Amino acid sequence: MIIDDRVRRQMYQDLEQAIGARSAEALMAHLPPVGWADVATKRDLDALRGELRAEVANLGRTVIFTNIACMIGVGGLVLAAAQLA
């Protein structure tokens, strides 16, 4: 069953009649604003954490190799400038 605004409103009205407005409001506040399929689970978060760690590790290697290349380039420029002087 797809829960849309019309169904949620009917659920609220049924709850309100059964247990009162205050309790119905408290229960409805605990429902997700979207379907359960759109709510992230712990498994989803664990998978995302693994992907982020791999991405950060890859980015770290890229930064290190880029810095090494820059240092070699600057070293070459310093040596070339020293030979001109």
Contacts in CASP RR format, 6 or more apart in sequence:
PFRMAT RR
TARGET T0000
AUTHOR 0000-0000-0000
METHOD contacts of the structure
MODEL  1
MIIDDRVRRQMYQDLEQAIGARSAEALMAHLPPVGWADVATKRDLDALRG
ELRAEVANLGRTVIFTNIACMIGVGGLVLAAAQLA
1 7 0 8 1.000
3 35 0 8 1.000
8 28 0 8 1.000
8 31 0 8 1.000
11 28 0 8 1.000
12 24 0 8 1.000
12 25 0 8 1.000
12 28 0 8 1.000
15 23 0 8 1.000
15 24 0 8 1.000
15 27 0 8 1.000
15 28 0 8 1.000
16 24 0 8 1.000
18 24 0 8 1.000
19 27 0 8 1.000
32 38 0 8 1.000
32 39 0 8 1.000
END
